[in-house]
Amino acid sequence: MYGAAFCVIFFLVLLLNGFVSLSLGGKTKTATLLNITGPIGPAVSDYFERGIQKAETSGSELIILQMDTPGGLDHSMRDIIRNILSSSIPVVSYVAPGGARAASAGTYILYASHVSAMAPTTNLGAATPIRIGGLPGKPEEPSSPDKQEEDKKEKTPDALEKKMVNDAVAYIKALAHRHGRNAEWAEQAVREAVSLTAQEALELGVIDKVASSIDELLQQLDGHAVVMERGSASLATQGMTVTRFEPDWRTKLLTVITDPNIAYILMLLGIYGLIYELANPGFILPGIVGAICLLLALYTFHILPINYAGLALIVLGITFMIAEAFVPSFGALGIGGVIAFVVGSIILMDEEGMGISLALIGSTALISICFFLWVVGRLIAFTRKKVVSGAEELVGLIGVAMDDFANEGRVWVHGESWLASTSEPVKKGQKIQITAVDGLQLKVKTLQEEAA
């Protein structure tokens, strides 16, 4: 009996020990997967920052940033890089799936990440900073010594471009030195806009791994050494599970309204909605919709790289087109407004990857021109239309005298009896024509040939 009790107790101890070992040593290791597709802007930066926070609070041991991007805004890219460098969790940037790219801003993010990896048939590079609204550089021409001294004092477009490129080179080389990557090629990517395939990047030491899938990537990363802010660390990715962090409604909304084309449409809807409400007080709905759209557009412009000269030209163009409807100038204001509107729309966004579609600009300008022509046509038609109501409508009508009178008397016009005045005698039944209206009295003249 005692032997049986001892066996039961021993079995329970072993079982309890197994549960404790499972709870202490069998904890599942997780990696948080973030996904960036398309241009890098404020919405992507916000999504990445919240993804890191989610990974830290959930106890993830690795962050995988899967990318397919043509580039984007400089300040959004730098926000992402700052978050990577200060992260307490290693960040692996992975260019995937096949056919994806990490161009421009994506290349900087790859260099900043603790581990950089690419899938086969992907590419990176072309990291030269570009400002769409900038002026192209002009070739140097021989000039006098005095002119050369003057040129040195001026900030030419070439000098500004060199300043921007040199700053980008220093930035990406600093990121390369931090993680022991190829700094010379990084400089070429900025200065000469060169690109590499995944295999070429691996051979040149630009990236750390080439993997065709997330699972293969995790297998290759096991035991890989990374440089963190607190020092070197070794990754343990064996048996690690991947948890996706999907964009929520806030990120999706930011993605929609920070699209330059959507921001442009919101601005136009806001302006036209408020104009319609001011022209037709009491409709309410156009005013509400216009105010909401304009506030969203202003918020979007606050976080987008807006060229305020372009915004001013758009507002000026719309003002000219509206003025043409009220102050006819034979098309001068309307044509000038359309030109200002189109030019302002083209230069409104002046950062790489954030330009407004020329098709959208052209269609909007065409609609505005058609609306402007319709308004002008309606105004011309109204001015030519004969008056059919009011006192003015009586002028020119023919009536009949109700009595004989020399100065004042009654006449029958339009089925009504009117008091009329004349400077010549009028006989009963004689036809008269109204020449003017003075209050409730008509001024008439006789039609001699129609006398009874």
ZADOKE-237968 format. One record per residue (C-alpha): residue in three letters; x, y, z; residue number from 1. Coordinates in steps of 0.1 Angstrom, whole numbers, plus 5000, padded with zeros to 4 digits. Layout:
BEGIN
r:ALA&px:X&py:Y&pz:Z&k:NUM
...
END
This chain:
BEGIN
r:MET&px:5000&py:5000&pz:5000&k:1
r:TYR&px:5028&py:5024&pz:5009&k:2
r:GLY&px:5046&py:5015&pz:4977&k:3
r:ALA&px:5016&py:5024&pz:4956&k:4
r:ALA&px:5012&py:5057&pz:4974&k:5
r:PHE&px:5049&py:5065&pz:4969&k:6
r:CYS&px:5045&py:5057&pz:4931&k:7
r:VAL&px:5015&py:5081&pz:4929&k:8
r:ILE&px:5033&py:5109&pz:4947&k:9
r:PHE&px:5064&py:5104&pz:4925&k:10
r:PHE&px:5043&py:5105&pz:4893&k:11
r:LEU&px:5026&py:5137&pz:4905&k:12
r:VAL&px:5060&py:5154&pz:4912&k:13
r:LEU&px:5072&py:5144&pz:4877&k:14
r:LEU&px:5041&py:5158&pz:4861&k:15
r:LEU&px:5043&py:5190&pz:4881&k:16
r:ASN&px:5079&py:5194&pz:4871&k:17
r:GLY&px:5070&py:5189&pz:4835&k:18
r:PHE&px:5044&py:5217&pz:4837&k:19
r:VAL&px:5069&py:5241&pz:4853&k:20
r:SER&px:5096&py:5233&pz:4827&k:21
r:LEU&px:5070&py:5239&pz:4799&k:22
r:SER&px:5059&py:5272&pz:4813&k:23
r:LEU&px:5095&py:5284&pz:4819&k:24
r:GLY&px:5114&py:5271&pz:4790&k:25
r:GLY&px:5088&py:5263&pz:4764&k:26
r:LYS&px:5076&py:5299&pz:4757&k:27
r:THR&px:5069&py:5304&pz:4720&k:28
r:LYS&px:5092&py:5329&pz:4704&k:29
r:THR&px:5075&py:5354&pz:4680&k:30
r:ALA&px:5084&py:5378&pz:4653&k:31
r:THR&px:5062&py:5407&pz:4642&k:32
r:LEU&px:5058&py:5411&pz:4605&k:33
r:LEU&px:5051&py:5446&pz:4591&k:34
r:ASN&px:5044&py:5452&pz:4554&k:35
r:ILE&px:5052&py:5484&pz:4534&k:36
r:THR&px:5038&py:5485&pz:4498&k:37
r:GLY&px:5040&py:5517&pz:4478&k:38
r:PRO&px:5054&py:5552&pz:4484&k:39
r:ILE&px:5067&py:5560&pz:4518&k:40
r:GLY&px:5048&py:5588&pz:4534&k:41
r:PRO&px:5034&py:5600&pz:4567&k:42
r:ALA&px:5009&py:5571&pz:4569&k:43
r:VAL&px:5037&py:5545&pz:4564&k:44
r:SER&px:5058&py:5562&pz:4591&k:45
r:ASP&px:5029&py:5562&pz:4616&k:46
r:TYR&px:5022&py:5526&pz:4608&k:47
r:PHE&px:5058&py:5515&pz:4614&k:48
r:GLU&px:5061&py:5534&pz:4647&k:49
r:ARG&px:5029&py:5518&pz:4660&k:50
r:GLY&px:5042&py:5484&pz:4647&k:51
r:ILE&px:5073&py:5487&pz:4668&k:52
r:GLN&px:5053&py:5497&pz:4699&k:53
r:LYS&px:5030&py:5466&pz:4693&k:54
r:ALA&px:5061&py:5444&pz:4690&k:55
r:GLU&px:5075&py:5457&pz:4723&k:56
r:THR&px:5043&py:5453&pz:4742&k:57
r:SER&px:5036&py:5418&pz:4729&k:58
r:GLY&px:5071&py:5405&pz:4737&k:59
r:SER&px:5082&py:5399&pz:4702&k:60
r:GLU&px:5119&py:5391&pz:4697&k:61
r:LEU&px:5122&py:5402&pz:4661&k:62
r:ILE&px:5106&py:5427&pz:4637&k:63
r:ILE&px:5105&py:5418&pz:4600&k:64
r:LEU&px:5098&py:5448&pz:4577&k:65
r:GLN&px:5087&py:5435&pz:4543&k:66
r:MET&px:5091&py:5462&pz:4517&k:67
r:ASP&px:5082&py:5469&pz:4481&k:68
r:THR&px:5086&py:5507&pz:4476&k:69
r:PRO&px:5097&py:5531&pz:4449&k:70
r:GLY&px:5108&py:5556&pz:4475&k:71
r:GLY&px:5090&py:5585&pz:4491&k:72
r:LEU&px:5093&py:5615&pz:4514&k:73
r:ASP&px:5126&py:5623&pz:4531&k:74
r:HIS&px:5111&py:5632&pz:4564&k:75
r:SER&px:5090&py:5601&pz:4566&k:76
r:MET&px:5120&py:5579&pz:4557&k:77
r:ARG&px:5141&py:5596&pz:4584&k:78
r:ASP&px:5113&py:5590&pz:4610&k:79
r:ILE&px:5113&py:5553&pz:4601&k:80
r:ILE&px:5151&py:5551&pz:4604&k:81
r:ARG&px:5151&py:5569&pz:4638&k:82
r:ASN&px:5126&py:5543&pz:4650&k:83
r:ILE&px:5148&py:5515&pz:4637&k:84
r:LEU&px:5180&py:5528&pz:4653&k:85
r:SER&px:5164&py:5533&pz:4687&k:86
r:SER&px:5144&py:5500&pz:4687&k:87
r:SER&px:5152&py:5476&pz:4715&k:88
r:ILE&px:5141&py:5447&pz:4691&k:89
r:PRO&px:5162&py:5438&pz:4660&k:90
r:VAL&px:5146&py:5450&pz:4628&k:91
r:VAL&px:5151&py:5429&pz:4596&k:92
r:SER&px:5142&py:5447&pz:4564&k:93
r:TYR&px:5132&py:5422&pz:4537&k:94
r:VAL&px:5126&py:5432&pz:4501&k:95
r:ALA&px:5099&py:5408&pz:4489&k:96
r:PRO&px:5081&py:5392&pz:4471&k:97
r:GLY&px:5099&py:5384&pz:4439&k:98
r:GLY&px:5098&py:5414&pz:4416&k:99
r:ALA&px:5097&py:5439&pz:4445&k:100
r:ARG&px:5122&py:5468&pz:4449&k:101
r:ALA&px:5137&py:5490&pz:4476&k:102
r:ALA&px:5145&py:5521&pz:4455&k:103
r:SER&px:5155&py:5555&pz:4469&k:104
r:ALA&px:5141&py:5558&pz:4505&k:105
r:GLY&px:5139&py:5520&pz:4506&k:106
r:THR&px:5177&py:5517&pz:4501&k:107
r:TYR&px:5183&py:5539&pz:4531&k:108
r:ILE&px:5160&py:5519&pz:4553&k:109
r:LEU&px:5178&py:5487&pz:4542&k:110
r:TYR&px:5211&py:5502&pz:4553&k:111
r:ALA&px:5197&py:5513&pz:4586&k:112
r:SER&px:5182&py:5480&pz:4595&k:113
r:HIS&px:5200&py:5455&pz:4618&k:114
r:VAL&px:5196&py:5429&pz:4591&k:115
r:SER&px:5190&py:5435&pz:4554&k:116
r:ALA&px:5177&py:5408&pz:4532&k:117
r:MET&px:5161&py:5404&pz:4498&k:118
r:ALA&px:5142&py:5378&pz:4479&k:119
r:PRO&px:5155&py:5366&pz:4445&k:120
r:THR&px:5145&py:5387&pz:4415&k:121
r:THR&px:5143&py:5419&pz:4436&k:122
r:ASN&px:5164&py:5450&pz:4433&k:123
r:LEU&px:5175&py:5481&pz:4453&k:124
r:GLY&px:5193&py:5514&pz:4447&k:125
r:ALA&px:5187&py:5546&pz:4427&k:126
r:ALA&px:5190&py:5565&pz:4460&k:127
r:THR&px:5196&py:5600&pz:4445&k:128
r:PRO&px:5174&py:5626&pz:4463&k:129
r:ILE&px:5151&py:5644&pz:4439&k:130
r:ARG&px:5129&py:5675&pz:4442&k:131
r:ILE&px:5103&py:5675&pz:4414&k:132
r:GLY&px:5098&py:5712&pz:4417&k:133
r:GLY&px:5135&py:5720&pz:4414&k:134
r:LEU&px:5150&py:5737&pz:4385&k:135
r:PRO&px:5174&py:5717&pz:4363&k:136
r:GLY&px:5210&py:5727&pz:4365&k:137
r:LYS&px:5226&py:5746&pz:4336&k:138
r:PRO&px:5260&py:5739&pz:4321&k:139
r:GLU&px:5287&py:5762&pz:4331&k:140
r:GLU&px:5297&py:5789&pz:4306&k:141
r:PRO&px:5329&py:5810&pz:4305&k:142
r:SER&px:5325&py:5843&pz:4323&k:143
r:SER&px:5345&py:5872&pz:4335&k:144
r:PRO&px:5363&py:5872&pz:4369&k:145
r:ASP&px:5337&py:5897&pz:4382&k:146
r:LYS&px:5309&py:5875&pz:4371&k:147
r:GLN&px:5325&py:5845&pz:4387&k:148
r:GLU&px:5327&py:5863&pz:4420&k:149
r:GLU&px:5290&py:5872&pz:4417&k:150
r:ASP&px:5281&py:5836&pz:4410&k:151
r:LYS&px:5300&py:5824&pz:4441&k:152
r:LYS&px:5278&py:5846&pz:4462&k:153
r:GLU&px:5246&py:5832&pz:4447&k:154
r:LYS&px:5230&py:5799&pz:4456&k:155
r:THR&px:5225&py:5784&pz:4422&k:156
r:PRO&px:5203&py:5753&pz:4415&k:157
r:ASP&px:5235&py:5733&pz:4410&k:158
r:ALA&px:5249&py:5743&pz:4444&k:159
r:LEU&px:5216&py:5734&pz:4461&k:160
r:GLU&px:5215&py:5700&pz:4444&k:161
r:LYS&px:5251&py:5693&pz:4454&k:162
r:LYS&px:5243&py:5703&pz:4490&k:163
r:MET&px:5213&py:5679&pz:4491&k:164
r:VAL&px:5233&py:5650&pz:4475&k:165
r:ASN&px:5263&py:5655&pz:4498&k:166
r:ASP&px:5240&py:5654&pz:4528&k:167
r:ALA&px:5224&py:5622&pz:4516&k:168
r:VAL&px:5258&py:5606&pz:4510&k:169
r:ALA&px:5270&py:5614&pz:4545&k:170
r:TYR&px:5237&py:5600&pz:4559&k:171
r:ILE&px:5238&py:5567&pz:4541&k:172
r:LYS&px:5275&py:5562&pz:4547&k:173
r:ALA&px:5270&py:5566&pz:4584&k:174
r:LEU&px:5243&py:5539&pz:4583&k:175
r:ALA&px:5266&py:5516&pz:4563&k:176
r:HIS&px:5295&py:5520&pz:4588&k:177
r:ARG&px:5272&py:5512&pz:4617&k:178
r:HIS&px:5263&py:5478&pz:4604&k:179
r:GLY&px:5295&py:5471&pz:4584&k:180
r:ARG&px:5280&py:5473&pz:4550&k:181
r:ASN&px:5294&py:5485&pz:4517&k:182
r:ALA&px:5297&py:5523&pz:4521&k:183
r:GLU&px:5314&py:5529&pz:4487&k:184
r:TRP&px:5285&py:5514&pz:4468&k:185
r:ALA&px:5261&py:5533&pz:4490&k:186
r:GLU&px:5277&py:5565&pz:4478&k:187
r:GLN&px:5274&py:5554&pz:4442&k:188
r:ALA&px:5237&py:5547&pz:4447&k:189
r:VAL&px:5232&py:5583&pz:4458&k:190
r:ARG&px:5256&py:5601&pz:4434&k:191
r:GLU&px:5251&py:5580&pz:4403&k:192
r:ALA&px:5216&py:5564&pz:4410&k:193
r:VAL&px:5230&py:5529&pz:4404&k:194
r:SER&px:5210&py:5498&pz:4412&k:195
r:LEU&px:5217&py:5461&pz:4421&k:196
r:THR&px:5200&py:5428&pz:4420&k:197
r:ALA&px:5196&py:5407&pz:4451&k:198
r:GLN&px:5225&py:5384&pz:4443&k:199
r:GLU&px:5248&py:5413&pz:4433&k:200
r:ALA&px:5239&py:5431&pz:4465&k:201
r:LEU&px:5248&py:5400&pz:4486&k:202
r:GLU&px:5282&py:5396&pz:4468&k:203
r:LEU&px:5291&py:5433&pz:4473&k:204
r:GLY&px:5282&py:5432&pz:4510&k:205
r:VAL&px:5253&py:5456&pz:4506&k:206
r:ILE&px:5228&py:5431&pz:4522&k:207
r:ASP&px:5232&py:5402&pz:4546&k:208
r:LYS&px:5209&py:5375&pz:4533&k:209
r:VAL&px:5190&py:5363&pz:4502&k:210
r:ALA&px:5159&py:5342&pz:4510&k:211
r:SER&px:5129&py:5332&pz:4489&k:212
r:SER&px:5105&py:5332&pz:4519&k:213
r:ILE&px:5100&py:5343&pz:4555&k:214
r:ASP&px:5106&py:5307&pz:4567&k:215
r:GLU&px:5139&py:5305&pz:4548&k:216
r:LEU&px:5149&py:5339&pz:4561&k:217
r:LEU&px:5143&py:5328&pz:4597&k:218
r:GLN&px:5164&py:5297&pz:4592&k:219
r:GLN&px:5192&py:5318&pz:4579&k:220
r:LEU&px:5190&py:5343&pz:4607&k:221
r:ASP&px:5194&py:5318&pz:4635&k:222
r:GLY&px:5227&py:5327&pz:4652&k:223
r:HIS&px:5233&py:5359&pz:4631&k:224
r:ALA&px:5251&py:5387&pz:4650&k:225
r:VAL&px:5235&py:5422&pz:4650&k:226
r:VAL&px:5246&py:5456&pz:4662&k:227
r:MET&px:5221&py:5471&pz:4687&k:228
r:GLU&px:5223&py:5504&pz:4706&k:229
r:ARG&px:5232&py:5484&pz:4738&k:230
r:GLY&px:5258&py:5464&pz:4720&k:231
r:SER&px:5261&py:5432&pz:4699&k:232
r:ALA&px:5235&py:5404&pz:4701&k:233
r:SER&px:5229&py:5371&pz:4685&k:234
r:LEU&px:5195&py:5362&pz:4670&k:235
r:ALA&px:5178&py:5330&pz:4680&k:236
r:THR&px:5151&py:5324&pz:4654&k:237
r:GLN&px:5148&py:5286&pz:4655&k:238
r:GLY&px:5111&py:5277&pz:4659&k:239
r:MET&px:5100&py:5313&pz:4658&k:240
r:THR&px:5064&py:5320&pz:4648&k:241
r:VAL&px:5054&py:5351&pz:4628&k:242
r:THR&px:5025&py:5374&pz:4638&k:243
r:ARG&px:5013&py:5400&pz:4612&k:244
r:PHE&px:5005&py:5435&pz:4623&k:245
r:GLU&px:4979&py:5448&pz:4598&k:246
r:PRO&px:4972&py:5485&pz:4592&k:247
r:ASP&px:4941&py:5497&pz:4612&k:248
r:TRP&px:4914&py:5522&pz:4600&k:249
r:ARG&px:4936&py:5551&pz:4611&k:250
r:THR&px:4965&py:5541&pz:4589&k:251
r:LYS&px:4941&py:5534&pz:4560&k:252
r:LEU&px:4925&py:5568&pz:4564&k:253
r:LEU&px:4959&py:5585&pz:4565&k:254
r:THR&px:4970&py:5565&pz:4535&k:255
r:VAL&px:4940&py:5578&pz:4515&k:256
r:ILE&px:4940&py:5614&pz:4525&k:257
r:THR&px:4978&py:5618&pz:4522&k:258
r:ASP&px:4977&py:5606&pz:4486&k:259
r:PRO&px:4985&py:5639&pz:4467&k:260
r:ASN&px:4957&py:5633&pz:4442&k:261
r:ILE&px:4931&py:5628&pz:4470&k:262
r:ALA&px:4944&py:5659&pz:4489&k:263
r:TYR&px:4942&py:5679&pz:4457&k:264
r:ILE&px:4905&py:5668&pz:4451&k:265
r:LEU&px:4896&py:5675&pz:4488&k:266
r:MET&px:4910&py:5710&pz:4484&k:267
r:LEU&px:4890&py:5717&pz:4453&k:268
r:LEU&px:4858&py:5702&pz:4468&k:269
r:GLY&px:4863&py:5724&pz:4498&k:270
r:ILE&px:4867&py:5756&pz:4479&k:271
r:TYR&px:4839&py:5749&pz:4455&k:272
r:GLY&px:4815&py:5738&pz:4483&k:273
r:LEU&px:4821&py:5770&pz:4503&k:274
r:ILE&px:4817&py:5792&pz:4472&k:275
r:TYR&px:4784&py:5775&pz:4463&k:276
r:GLU&px:4772&py:5780&pz:4499&k:277
r:LEU&px:4781&py:5817&pz:4499&k:278
r:ALA&px:4764&py:5822&pz:4465&k:279
r:ASN&px:4733&py:5803&pz:4477&k:280
r:PRO&px:4729&py:5809&pz:4515&k:281
r:GLY&px:4707&py:5784&pz:4532&k:282
r:PHE&px:4716&py:5752&pz:4513&k:283
r:ILE&px:4738&py:5742&pz:4543&k:284
r:LEU&px:4749&py:5708&pz:4528&k:285
r:PRO&px:4775&py:5722&pz:4503&k:286
r:GLY&px:4789&py:5744&pz:4531&k:287
r:ILE&px:4792&py:5715&pz:4555&k:288
r:VAL&px:4808&py:5692&pz:4529&k:289
r:GLY&px:4831&py:5720&pz:4517&k:290
r:ALA&px:4842&py:5728&pz:4552&k:291
r:ILE&px:4850&py:5692&pz:4561&k:292
r:CYS&px:4869&py:5686&pz:4528&k:293
r:LEU&px:4889&py:5719&pz:4532&k:294
r:LEU&px:4899&py:5710&pz:4568&k:295
r:LEU&px:4910&py:5675&pz:4557&k:296
r:ALA&px:4930&py:5691&pz:4529&k:297
r:LEU&px:4946&py:5716&pz:4552&k:298
r:TYR&px:4956&py:5688&pz:4576&k:299
r:THR&px:4970&py:5668&pz:4547&k:300
r:PHE&px:4990&py:5698&pz:4534&k:301
r:HIS&px:5004&py:5702&pz:4569&k:302
r:ILE&px:5021&py:5668&pz:4567&k:303
r:LEU&px:5028&py:5668&pz:4529&k:304
r:PRO&px:5056&py:5687&pz:4512&k:305
r:ILE&px:5035&py:5714&pz:4498&k:306
r:ASN&px:5049&py:5741&pz:4475&k:307
r:TYR&px:5029&py:5771&pz:4488&k:308
r:ALA&px:5035&py:5791&pz:4457&k:309
r:GLY&px:5016&py:5763&pz:4438&k:310
r:LEU&px:4988&py:5765&pz:4464&k:311
r:ALA&px:4986&py:5803&pz:4460&k:312
r:LEU&px:4984&py:5800&pz:4422&k:313
r:ILE&px:4956&py:5775&pz:4424&k:314
r:VAL&px:4936&py:5798&pz:4447&k:315
r:LEU&px:4944&py:5827&pz:4424&k:316
r:GLY&px:4933&py:5808&pz:4394&k:317
r:ILE&px:4900&py:5798&pz:4410&k:318
r:THR&px:4894&py:5834&pz:4420&k:319
r:PHE&px:4900&py:5846&pz:4385&k:320
r:MET&px:4876&py:5821&pz:4370&k:321
r:ILE&px:4849&py:5830&pz:4395&k:322
r:ALA&px:4855&py:5867&pz:4389&k:323
r:GLU&px:4850&py:5862&pz:4351&k:324
r:ALA&px:4814&py:5851&pz:4359&k:325
r:PHE&px:4806&py:5883&pz:4377&k:326
r:VAL&px:4829&py:5908&pz:4360&k:327
r:PRO&px:4829&py:5898&pz:4323&k:328
r:SER&px:4863&py:5906&pz:4308&k:329
r:PHE&px:4859&py:5889&pz:4274&k:330
r:GLY&px:4877&py:5858&pz:4287&k:331
r:ALA&px:4909&py:5875&pz:4300&k:332
r:LEU&px:4902&py:5866&pz:4336&k:333
r:GLY&px:4889&py:5832&pz:4327&k:334
r:ILE&px:4919&py:5822&pz:4306&k:335
r:GLY&px:4944&py:5837&pz:4331&k:336
r:GLY&px:4926&py:5818&pz:4359&k:337
r:VAL&px:4929&py:5785&pz:4340&k:338
r:ILE&px:4966&py:5790&pz:4333&k:339
r:ALA&px:4973&py:5799&pz:4370&k:340
r:PHE&px:4953&py:5769&pz:4381&k:341
r:VAL&px:4971&py:5744&pz:4359&k:342
r:VAL&px:5006&py:5757&pz:4367&k:343
r:GLY&px:4999&py:5758&pz:4404&k:344
r:SER&px:4986&py:5722&pz:4403&k:345
r:ILE&px:5017&py:5710&pz:4386&k:346
r:ILE&px:5041&py:5725&pz:4411&k:347
r:LEU&px:5019&py:5719&pz:4442&k:348
r:MET&px:5038&py:5688&pz:4453&k:349
r:ASP&px:5075&py:5690&pz:4449&k:350
r:GLU&px:5089&py:5658&pz:4465&k:351
r:GLU&px:5099&py:5625&pz:4449&k:352
r:GLY&px:5070&py:5601&pz:4446&k:353
r:MET&px:5044&py:5627&pz:4457&k:354
r:GLY&px:5035&py:5644&pz:4424&k:355
r:ILE&px:4999&py:5649&pz:4413&k:356
r:SER&px:4987&py:5629&pz:4383&k:357
r:LEU&px:4988&py:5651&pz:4351&k:358
r:ALA&px:4957&py:5633&pz:4339&k:359
r:LEU&px:4939&py:5644&pz:4371&k:360
r:ILE&px:4951&py:5680&pz:4366&k:361
r:GLY&px:4941&py:5680&pz:4329&k:362
r:SER&px:4906&py:5666&pz:4336&k:363
r:THR&px:4900&py:5690&pz:4365&k:364
r:ALA&px:4912&py:5720&pz:4344&k:365
r:LEU&px:4889&py:5708&pz:4315&k:366
r:ILE&px:4859&py:5706&pz:4338&k:367
r:SER&px:4867&py:5740&pz:4352&k:368
r:ILE&px:4869&py:5755&pz:4317&k:369
r:CYS&px:4836&py:5739&pz:4307&k:370
r:PHE&px:4819&py:5752&pz:4338&k:371
r:PHE&px:4834&py:5786&pz:4332&k:372
r:LEU&px:4822&py:5786&pz:4296&k:373
r:TRP&px:4787&py:5774&pz:4307&k:374
r:VAL&px:4784&py:5802&pz:4332&k:375
r:VAL&px:4795&py:5829&pz:4307&k:376
r:GLY&px:4771&py:5815&pz:4281&k:377
r:ARG&px:4742&py:5816&pz:4306&k:378
r:LEU&px:4751&py:5852&pz:4315&k:379
r:ILE&px:4751&py:5862&pz:4279&k:380
r:ALA&px:4718&py:5845&pz:4272&k:381
r:PHE&px:4702&py:5862&pz:4302&k:382
r:THR&px:4714&py:5897&pz:4290&k:383
r:ARG&px:4699&py:5890&pz:4255&k:384
r:LYS&px:4666&py:5876&pz:4267&k:385
r:LYS&px:4636&py:5899&pz:4265&k:386
r:VAL&px:4621&py:5910&pz:4298&k:387
r:VAL&px:4588&py:5892&pz:4305&k:388
r:SER&px:4579&py:5905&pz:4339&k:389
r:GLY&px:4579&py:5936&pz:4360&k:390
r:ALA&px:4575&py:5973&pz:4349&k:391
r:GLU&px:4601&py:5970&pz:4322&k:392
r:GLU&px:4580&py:5945&pz:4304&k:393
r:LEU&px:4553&py:5972&pz:4297&k:394
r:VAL&px:4576&py:5994&pz:4277&k:395
r:GLY&px:4568&py:5991&pz:4240&k:396
r:LEU&px:4533&py:5975&pz:4245&k:397
r:ILE&px:4503&py:5989&pz:4226&k:398
r:GLY&px:4470&py:5997&pz:4243&k:399
r:VAL&px:4437&py:6015&pz:4237&k:400
r:ALA&px:4424&py:6048&pz:4251&k:401
r:MET&px:4393&py:6043&pz:4273&k:402
r:ASP&px:4383&py:6080&pz:4271&k:403
r:ASP&px:4391&py:6113&pz:4254&k:404
r:PHE&px:4418&py:6132&pz:4273&k:405
r:ALA&px:4445&py:6158&pz:4267&k:406
r:ASN&px:4470&py:6153&pz:4295&k:407
r:GLU&px:4459&py:6124&pz:4317&k:408
r:GLY&px:4434&py:6096&pz:4313&k:409
r:ARG&px:4428&py:6059&pz:4314&k:410
r:VAL&px:4441&py:6034&pz:4289&k:411
r:TRP&px:4435&py:5997&pz:4285&k:412
r:VAL&px:4467&py:5976&pz:4285&k:413
r:HIS&px:4472&py:5939&pz:4290&k:414
r:GLY&px:4436&py:5935&pz:4302&k:415
r:GLU&px:4441&py:5961&pz:4329&k:416
r:SER&px:4431&py:5998&pz:4333&k:417
r:TRP&px:4461&py:6021&pz:4337&k:418
r:LEU&px:4465&py:6058&pz:4344&k:419
r:ALA&px:4484&py:6073&pz:4315&k:420
r:SER&px:4499&py:6107&pz:4307&k:421
r:THR&px:4506&py:6122&pz:4273&k:422
r:SER&px:4517&py:6155&pz:4257&k:423
r:GLU&px:4491&py:6153&pz:4229&k:424
r:PRO&px:4453&py:6148&pz:4227&k:425
r:VAL&px:4440&py:6113&pz:4227&k:426
r:LYS&px:4406&py:6101&pz:4215&k:427
r:LYS&px:4386&py:6073&pz:4228&k:428
r:GLY&px:4394&py:6040&pz:4211&k:429
r:GLN&px:4427&py:6054&pz:4197&k:430
r:LYS&px:4457&py:6031&pz:4199&k:431
r:ILE&px:4486&py:6042&pz:4221&k:432
r:GLN&px:4521&py:6029&pz:4227&k:433
r:ILE&px:4538&py:6029&pz:4261&k:434
r:THR&px:4571&py:6048&pz:4261&k:435
r:ALA&px:4580&py:6047&pz:4299&k:436
r:VAL&px:4567&py:6036&pz:4333&k:437
r:ASP&px:4567&py:6061&pz:4362&k:438
r:GLY&px:4555&py:6042&pz:4393&k:439
r:LEU&px:4519&py:6033&pz:4386&k:440
r:GLN&px:4515&py:6058&pz:4357&k:441
r:LEU&px:4523&py:6051&pz:4321&k:442
r:LYS&px:4537&py:6076&pz:4296&k:443
r:VAL&px:4522&py:6070&pz:4262&k:444
r:LYS&px:4522&py:6083&pz:4227&k:445
r:THR&px:4495&py:6081&pz:4201&k:446
r:LEU&px:4496&py:6060&pz:4170&k:447
r:GLN&px:4480&py:6084&pz:4144&k:448
r:GLU&px:4477&py:6058&pz:4117&k:449
r:GLU&px:4456&py:6036&pz:4139&k:450
r:ALA&px:4431&py:6062&pz:4150&k:451
r:ALA&px:4395&py:6050&pz:4150&k:452
END
